[in-house]
Amino acid sequence: MLLTSLPTGDASSGMIEPYRLHPNAIKALARCGQGYLLSDVGLAPVAYGMLPTLTAEYPLARKEGRGIRGPRVDKTFFVG
């Protein structure tokens, strides 16, 4: 006789923490404009408004950058 099922006595007795928000609820959100807010009061769905695109119709002021330490990203470097 071949036994295909043996009791091993292995079991998980650890405490599990329930989801505050199920992953499927997160997956069901739209690509943008929707979310959930978790606060002391609880969990609430939110809808974020779309902001208009802001553009300046004038040249923006630039600082000189003298005496400033940093990667100097405004300079062009050639490696050759």
C-alpha positions in Angstrom: 0.0 0.0 0.0 1.4 3.4 -1.0 0.6 6.3 1.3 0.3 9.6 -0.6 -0.7 11.8 2.3 1.0 12.0 5.6 0.2 14.3 8.5 3.3 16.2 9.4 2.1 18.2 12.4 3.3 21.4 10.8 1.0 24.4 11.2 1.3 28.1 11.5 0.3 29.4 14.9 1.5 33.0 14.3 -0.8 35.9 14.6 -1.8 37.5 11.3 -2.5 41.2 10.9 -5.6 41.9 8.8 -5.3 44.3 5.8 -6.1 47.9 6.5 -6.8 48.2 2.8 -7.1 45.1 0.6 -4.6 45.0 -2.3 -7.5 44.5 -4.8 -8.9 47.9 -3.7 -5.6 49.5 -4.6 -5.5 47.6 -7.9 -9.0 48.8 -8.8 -8.0 52.5 -8.6 -7.8 54.6 -11.8 -4.3 55.3 -13.1 -4.5 58.9 -11.7 -6.8 61.0 -9.6 -7.9 58.4 -7.1 -6.5 57.2 -3.8 -7.2 56.4 -0.2 -6.4 58.5 2.9 -5.5 56.7 6.1 -5.8 58.8 9.2 -6.5 58.4 12.9 -10.2 58.5 12.0 -10.0 55.6 9.6 -9.7 55.0 5.9 -11.4 57.2 3.3 -11.5 57.2 -0.5 -10.4 60.5 -2.1 -10.5 61.9 -5.6 -7.7 64.3 -6.5 -8.6 67.2 -8.8 -6.6 68.0 -11.9 -4.5 71.1 -11.8 -4.2 73.2 -14.9 -0.8 73.3 -16.7 1.1 76.3 -15.5 3.4 78.0 -17.9 5.3 81.3 -17.7 5.0 83.6 -20.6 8.1 85.5 -19.7 11.8 84.4 -19.3 12.5 83.0 -15.9 15.2 84.7 -13.8 18.5 82.7 -13.4 21.0 82.9 -10.6 24.7 83.2 -11.5 25.9 80.3 -9.4 29.3 81.7 -8.5 30.5 80.5 -5.2 28.0 77.6 -5.1 29.3 74.1 -4.6 27.7 71.3 -6.5 27.9 69.1 -9.6 27.7 72.2 -11.9 25.0 70.6 -14.1 24.8 73.8 -16.2 28.2 73.1 -17.7 28.8 70.6 -20.5 31.6 68.0 -20.0 33.1 66.0 -22.7 34.8 62.7 -21.9 37.1 61.4 -24.5 
